[in-house]
Amino acid sequence: MGLSKSLYVNGIQCPKLMWLSKHRKGDERVFEPNASLEAIFERGNEVGELACELFAGGERIKWENSTFDEKIAQTSELIAKGTRYIYEATFSFKGALIMVDILEILPSGELVINEVKSSTINPSRPQPNEAYLNDTAFQYFVLASLGYNVKNVNLICLNSDYIRGDELDIHQLFYILDLTQNAKKQFNSIKENVEHFEKILEQKDEPKCDIGIQCGKPHECEAKNYCWRQAGALVEGSVFDIALLGGKQKFNRQTLFELFHNNIKTIDEIKNFDKIPPYFLTQIKAHQQKLRIVDKNAIREFLSTLSYPIYHLDFETFQIAIPLWRGTKPYEQIPFQYSLHIDKGDGSTPTHKEFLPNEFCDPRLQLAERLVNDIPKDVCVLAYNAKFEKGVLKSLASIFPNLAEHLMTIHDNIKDLMLPFDKRYFYDYKQNGGYSIKDIQPILAPSIDEGYKAMKAKGEISNGGEAMQAFPSFKDKSVDKIQELRKQLLAYCGLDTLAMVKVLEGLKELVE
């Protein structure tokens, strides 16, 4: 079996990715372990299983201990005996292999392809991912080439507008998009691609491909670091360290690739600044001259908007594909933890308060109640990237009307500690274009750095992605393991707000 649908989709994105996926899939030097990717696969399986309930009563092709030839034979037998729905129906045409998530066989003998994805789609503006268009079209190509009459090609995604009631309504949760015309339109081009890709896969050596836009489109390539190391694009001070977003300005990623392919591979090698927006020019010149840029007047103006006591606030949230609780949507950011450092501004040690449940549950009401108890009305609240914290507060206020006034008062009083760095009132060349709290803290609050490094060295939770995955994992953990994870989460989130305290102190020292 030469060309699976996943290999075909990879080939459309990049022939080298396709070849590597076929010949070096288990090589960690090429495909580095990725916990986030594993979580995506797990979500996909969960969503796929639930989608089968839309087509209940079908039969599943046996997966374990079966060869692809045996799966194909099982599929043929089920079709022959009149099975209405087949899950993981398997077919092959001249080495092109597909497994249809949910195959429907109509009484007329026509087939319906149903491809399930765990991502969301907006019913009012359905715009499927390019990879999904190629995936479903490849399935149509195989079945049509085998002589089957395919009536419809459907993409089944989660409805981004769905809000769960007391019970989960899977008919509202899922949105079915008809991609039949796209599949038919691609038939001839797929035939040409299949022939071309099979020749590439037969090569002994990996294809030579320049890095480019395809490394991140339509999705981040799993082998990106491998290829970028080969190309010399991961060196310190690479042109790809130039920030792509800042303030209200954007930098064209294609411009960076043009620089790189014109043998300007590092920021130090940039000499022509004509096409570079001023925001990004700050980073480039600071890097080249190893500068720190400080606009003291602008920083003083920002500091004047703050008043003590200052409540430094940070939420931790998690996302789930299938809503578990009333009033939640697919992939909604659900807050489960907060840390609060209260600085009186009198030189005393800040007071610390925190919240985190002892078990996996719907944490929202408990969290909201504790928050309004810990943060009085009309005090100055400081967050880093306050847009996120404001979104969480607004969502909580919409769910709990009796707490809404207090929550929205907190919302309205939030100031953003990120503002001086986003606006580049302060910029240090060591930031490498970034301005997240993790970029700023080592520069203005280096005393905190050892805490994060110690957590990482011990294999404990040391970044937001790990924190996001930790709380939902409580449901499968023993009491002892939950307590260990709680300890790590509390330490990590607490260090985040302490870092905010120290960064603010660092800003004040710059202008005093």
N, C-alpha and C positions, 0 to 999 in steps of 0.2 A: 504494500500500500504506500504509494509515493507521496501524494499531496492531499493532506487533510484540509478542512475549511480554515482551521486556525493558521496553518502554514500559508494558505492562499492569502488570507487577510494580511499576514505579516509580509508576504511578498509584495503586495500592493503598496504597503508602507515603505518597505526597504528590502531588496533582494538579499542583502547580507544578513539582515535579521532572520529572514526565512531560512537561509542556509545554516546559520548558527543554531536556530531552534531545532532543526532536523538533526544536525551532526554533533552539537556540543551542548545539548540541553542540560546535562547533569554537571557541567563544568562550572564550579563556583567562581572561577576566574573570569568567566564570561557573564553568567547570570548569577549575580550576587544574591544571597539570601535576603528576602524582603518580607518582613512581617506584615506590612500594609497590604501587599499583593496577596498574601495568603488569606488575609481577612476578607479581601474582595472575592476570592474564589469561594470561601465559606459562605459569604452572603449570597453569592450566585446560586449555590446549591440549595440554600434554604428557600430562596425566591422561586427557583425552578420547581422544587417539590410542591410548593403551595399553588403554583400556576396549574399544575396537573389537575388540581381539584376543579378547575374550570371545565375540564374535559374528563370527568370522573368515569371510572369503570374500565379504563384502558388496561393494557398489559405492557410491562416493562421488559425491555431486552436485557437478558442476564449479562451483567458486566464482569463480575469477578470470574477469573479462570476461564475466560472465553476469548478465542482469537477473533479477529475482525471477520474472517470468513464464516465463523460460527454465528456471529452476530447478524451478518448479512443473511445467512440461511434462516435464522430465527425470524427475521423480519419478513422474509418471503413467505414463510409458513403462516405467520399471523395474518398477512394480507390475504392469502389464499383461503383461509378459513373464515374470512369476513369480519375480522376484528375492527371495531370502529376507531379506537384510539390506540396508538402505539407510542410509548415513551422511549426516546433514544433509538428511534428507527434508523437502521444502518444500511447504507448503500455505497456501491463503488462503481465508477465508470472509468475504465482505462486507467486505473490507479488513482483517480480523484475520489477521495473518501469523504463521506458526510455522515453525521449522526444528527437527525432531526429531533429537536427537543420534544415536540409533540406533533405527531403526524396524524391527521384525521383522514379517514377513508370514507367518502360520501357514498350513499346508496347507489349513485350513478357510476361509481368506480373512480371518480375524480379524486385527486388528493389535495389536501390543504396543508401547507407548511406553516407551523407555528414556532417561531424562534423566540425564546424567553431571555430577557436581559434584566439584570437587577438594578439598572439605572432608572431614573425618572424621565418622564416626558410630559410636557405641558400640552394638554388637549387643545387649548386655544391657539397654540403655535407649535404644532408638532414638527420638530426638526431633528430627525434621527442622525446619530453619529455616522460619519462616513464609513467607519469600519462595519457598522451594522448593515448598511446598504450593500457592501461587498459580501458580507457573510451570507445574508439571505439570498442574494443573487447567485452566489456559488452553489447553494443548495438547490435552487431552481435549475441551474445548468445541469447538474448531475441527474436529477430526476427526469428532466425533459429529454436529456440525451439517452436515457435508458428507455424512453418511449412512454413514460407515464404522462397522463393528462393532468397537469397541475392547475387547479382552478384559482387558488389564492395563495399568496405568500404574505404571511402576517408577522409583524413584530409585536411582541407583548412586553410592555414595560410597566413600571409603577406609575400611577397617576399622581403627578406632583400636587394636584389640587385636592386630593382625597384627605378628609379629616375623619379620623375614626370616631365612631359612637361607642356605645357600651359594648357592642359586638363588632368583630371584624367582618366587613362585607367585601369579599374577594372580587365580586363583580364590579364594585366601584373602585376597589384598590388598583385593579389592573386596567390598562388602556391598550386596546388592540388597534394597531395602525396597518393599513393595507399597503404593502410595498410591491404588489404584483407587477405594476407597469415598469417600475425601476428594474425588477429582476429580468423581465423580458427584454428590456432595452439593452441590458448588459450582456446578453447571451453570446453574441459574436465576439465581443472583446474578451470575455472570459475564456472562450475557446482558444484565442490567440495567447492569452496570458498563461493558461495551463501548459501549453506546449513550450512556452519560453521558460516558465518556472521549473518544469521537469528537467530541462537541460541544465539549469543552474544547480539543481539539487544533485545531479549526477556528477558534478565537478568534485575533484578530490580536495581542492584548496578553496578556502572561503573567498567570495567575490571581493573585489576592491571597490569600495564605495566611499566617497567623500562624506564627511559629516555635513548636516544641513538641516533645513526646516523639518524634514521627515523624522528627525530624531525625537521630536516632540509632538508630531501630528500624524494621525488623529489622536494618538495618545503617547505618553512617555515611553520610549523604547526600553525594554528590560535589559538590553545589552549596551545601553548608552555609555556607561562609564568605561566599558571595555574598549569600545571604538574611539572614544574621546581620548583615552590614555594613549592609544596607538597613534592618534593624530597629533598628540602634543597639546591638546586643548585644556588639560587639567592642571597646567602649571600655575604656580603662584603669580598673580597679576595678569591672568589671561584676559583677553578682551571680553570673554563671556562673564567676567565678574562685574561688568558694567550693569548697573541696575536697569531693568526694563520699565519700571514704573516709579513715579515720584511726583508728589503733589498732584497736579492735574495733567502732568506731561507723560508721554509715552516715548519709548525708544524702540525703533523698528529692529526686531531680532534679525531680519534679513540683512540689515546693514552690518551687523556683527559678523555674520557669515561671509559677507563680501570682503570685510577687512581681513578676516582670517585666511580666506582663499587667495587674497592678494599679498600673502606673506607678512601681514601685520597681525601677529599672534598674541602680543601682549600690549597692555595699556601704555607701557613705556615707549612702544614703537609708533604710537599715533602722533603724527605731526600736523596733519590737516584737520582743523577744527570747524571747517565751514558748515558741515551738515549736522553738527552736534548741538542739540538744544542746550541752553544755558544750565539747566538743572544738572544735566549729566556731565557738562563741562567742569563743574565744580569737583566732581569725583575724579575725573581724569587728571586735572591739573594738580589736585591734592595728592593723588597717587604718584604722579611723575616727580613732584617736588617734595614728597614725604611731609605734607603739611597738615596742620590742624587749623580748621577755619572756625572762628568763634565770632558771632554777631552779638556782642554783649548787650547792646540796646534792645534788640529783639528778644533776647532771653530774659532781660529784666522786665520787659513788657508782659511776657508770658507769666513770669513768676508773680507779677502784680495781680493777676487774675485769680490767684489761689489764696485761700484764707485758712488759718488753723482753727481747730484741729483738722488735719487732712486724713481722710479715710481711704487708704490704698486698697483697691478691690480687684480681685482676679477670680473669674469663674473657670471651672473645668466642666466641659460638656462631653456628651457622647452622642453618636448617631446610630440609629438602627433602620434597616431597610423596611421592615414590616412593623407598622405602629403597634405598640403593645398596650397603650393606655388611651382612654378617652381624651379627645381633643388633640391628639398628636398626628403628625403627618409623616410620610416616608422621609427618612434622613433629616428629620428636624433636629436642631441642636438642643438637646435636653440637658439642662444644668444639673449636676449631681453633687457639686462641691464648690465651696468658695473659701478663700483666705482673705483676711482683713487685717492690715496693719494700721493702727491708729496713732498718728504722730501729732502730739500736742504743740510741737514747735518751740518747746521750752528747754530743749536739750536732754529731756528725760528719755529713757528707753521706750520705744513705741510699744503699745499694747497690742497683743495678737489675739484674734478670734477666728474661729473656723467652723466649717460644717462639712460632714461627710457621713452618709448612712452606714450602719453596721452590716447591712445586707443588701442584696439587689432588690430594688423596689422602685415604685414611682416616687422619685425624690422631690418632686416639684413643690408640693404644698409645704412639707417640712422645711425645705430650703427657704421658701419665700417667707414663712413665718419667722424663722430664725433671723433672716436678713433684716426685716423691718424692726426686729427687736434689737439688732446689733448696730444698725445705722439710723440715727435720729433724722427727723425731717430737717431740711434747710442747713445741712452741713456740706462742706466741700468734699466731694468724692473724686478720687483720681484713679484712672485706669490707663493701661497702655494699649492703644488701639481701642479707644472707648466705643467705637461703632459696634464692636462685638458685644461688650457688656450692656450697651443700651438696647441692643436687639433682644438679649436674654430678658432684661427687665420688662421690656414692652410686651413680650410674649407671656411672661408670668402675670402681668397686670391684666391681660385680656382673659386669662383663665380664671383668676381669682378676684372677682369684683370687690369683695370686702377688703382686699389688700391693695387694690389698684391705686388709690390716691397716694398712699405712702410710697409704693413702688415707683410711681411716675414722678414723685418728688425727687427720689434718689436719681432717677433717669435724667431729670431736668438739671440736676446739680452736678452732673459728671463733667469733669475736665479731662482732657486727653494729654497724658505725659508724652505721647509719641509726637505731638505737634512740633516741638522745636527741632526734632530730628528729621521728620518728614519734610518740613520747610527748609531744612539745612541751615538753621541758625547755628547749629553745631555740626561739624563734619570732620572726622578724623580719617586719614587714609587707611587706617587699620580696619575700618568698617567694611572695606571691599564693596561698597555700594549698598549694603544692607542697613536697615534702621529698625529692625525688630529689637525687642528688649534683650534678646540673646546676642545681638550684634553690639549693642551699646554698653551693656553691663560689664563686659571685660575691660572696657576702656575707662568708664567713669566710676565703676564700682568693682574694682578687681578683687576686693576682699571676699566677695561672694563667689568668685570663680571656683575656688577650691571645693565648695560645697557641691556644685554641679559635677565637677570632675570626680569627686569621691563617689557620688551616686552612680555615675557611669562606670567607674572602675569596678564597683561591686556588683554590677549587673542589675542595679535597681532602676526604678522609674526615673528618667532624667530628661524627658522631653514630652511635649504636649501630645504627640501621637501615641506614645506608650500609655500616658495617663488616660487618653480617650478609650483605649481598648481595655484598660484594667477594670473599670467599674462593671461593665456588662459581664465580664468574666467571673464576677462574684457568684453568679447563679450556678456555676459548675464547680466551685471550689469548696474545700473543707473549711470549717470554722477557723482553724489555725492559719490556713493559707490566706483567708480573707483578712485576718488581723495583720498578717505580714504585709499584704498589699495596701491595707489602710494606712499602716505606718509609713510606707513609702509614698503614697499619694499625699498624705498630710505634710510630709517633709518637703516634697517637691513643690506643691502649690504654695506652701508657706515661704519657701525660698524665693519664689517668683515675686511675691508682694514685698518681701524684704529687699529684693533687688531694686524694686521701684523706689523704696525709701532711700536707698543708697544712691541711686541715679539722680534723684531730685537733689540730694545733698551735694552731689558732684556738680550739678548745674549751678547751684548757688555759690559754690566755691569758685567757679569760673569767673563770676561777675563781682564777687566781693573784693 
